Amino acid sequence: MGKNSENDSLVPDDFDTTVTLTLENDEELECAVISIFDANDRRYIALLPLEGKDAEEGEVYLYRYNETDDGQPDLSNIETDEEFEIVSDAFDEMLDDAEYQELLGDDEE
């Protein structure tokens, strides 16, 4: 996924578009990076599993996002329901904005 000039919250061109998560049961799950975005004065990442039940259902995973000193992604869990609600709303709004921009683009053709 490349950078969209209309929306700086999309993943930069030089960012790897997949992330391998290690789940609590030590299972590894490959996920596509949908977006890195800001909400509530923090950075977050939205991931889409590429296999399994959650992938089939279109489940999106949201995590806090930081980078280590050497530029590697560092993900951490969202700790509270209140924070999750804020992040979820920001992600939904971002999707709505992207959908709206896509519709405008279609009308211009």
MARKE-449433 format. One record per residue: x, y, z of N, C-alpha, C in turn. Coordinates in steps of 0.05 Angstrom, whole numbers, plus 5000, padded with zeros to 4 digits. Layout:
! residues N
XYZXYZXYZ
...
This chain:
! residues 109
501749775000500050005000501850245000
501350434983503050674981501850914995
503351124995502451365007500451504989
498351605000496351744985496752044991
496952204970497552484974495252624990
492952514990490652635004490652555034
492152345041491852245068494552145078
495952305095498552225105498451995124
496051905132495951685151496351415139
496451395112496851135099499851065101
500350815098503050705102504950825082
507350915090509351015071510250805052
511150885028512050705007514350515016
516050615034518350455042517750265066
515250255074514550085097513749805087
514649595100513849325092510849305096
509549185076506549185077505448945092
507148775104506148565121507748555147
506448455167507648425194506948145204
508748015216508247755229507847795259
505347735268504747755296505247495310
506347505334506547265351504347285371
502347105370500047105388500746995415
498947025434499446935462500146635463
499046475444499646185444502046115428
503746315422506246295406505746235377
503246235368502646195340503346455325
504446425301505146665285502946705264
502246955260500147025241501047255223
501047205197501847415178499447605173
500047865175497948065172498748275151
496948375136497448595118497148855134
498849045129498649305142496649475125
494449545138492449715125493350005127
494050095151494750375155496150415182
497750625183498750735208497551005210
496351065233494851315236495151425265
494351675268494451805294491651815306
491551785332489051815347489851875376
488452055389488952105417491852155424
493252305406496052375410497952145410
497251925397498951685395498751575367
500651405359500651275333499450995337
497950905317496750635317497150505290
496850245290497050095265494549915262
493549895238491249725232492249495215
491749245224492749005210490348825202
490648705179488648515169489948235167
489048045183490147775181489847665153
491847515143491847405116490747115114
490346995138489346715138487846665164
486246455164484746385187481946505188
480546455210477746535213477546845212
479346985226479147275226479547395198
481247265182481647365155479147325138
477847105142475347045127473147245134
473147325159471047505169471847805165
474247855155475148135151475748275177
476448135198477148245224479648415222
479648655233481948835233483048845262
485648825264487048845290488149125293
487749255316488849515321490749495344
493149625341495249625361496449905363
497649965386499350195388501850145371
502850355359505150325341507350525348
509750415351512150575355514250455337
516550585335518850475322521150465341
522750255340525150235356527250425346
529450455360531550645351532650575324
532550315316533550235290531250225269
528950345275526850365255524950125252
525249935270523549695268520849755282
518649635271516049675284515949555312
514649685330514249585357511249625364
509849405366506949405371506349335399
504349475411503449405438500449415439
499349265458496449245460495249505469
492749555460491149775470490049675496
490449825518489949725545487149755555
485749965547483050015558480950025537
478449965546476149985527475850265517
476350465534476050745525478050815503
480550725506482550775486481850635460
480950385463480150225439477850365424
475950475438473650615426474650855410
476451005422477551245408479051165383
480650955385482250865362480450745341
478550585349476650465330475050685315
474150885329472751105316474451255296
477051305304478851445286479351275261
479651005264480150835241477650835223
475350815235472850815219472551075204
473251305217473051565203475051575180
477451465184479451465163478451305139
477251075145476150915123473951055108
472151195123470051345111471151565093
473251705103474551915087475751805062
477151575064478351455040476251365020
474051255030471851175013470651414999
470251635013469151885002471051994980
473651994986475652084966475551914941
475151654945475051464922472551524905
470351574919467951644904468251904889
469552104901470052354886471752314862
473752144865475552074843474051944821
472251764827470651624806468851824791
467852024805466052214792467552394773
470152434778471752614761472552494735
472352224732473152094707471152124685
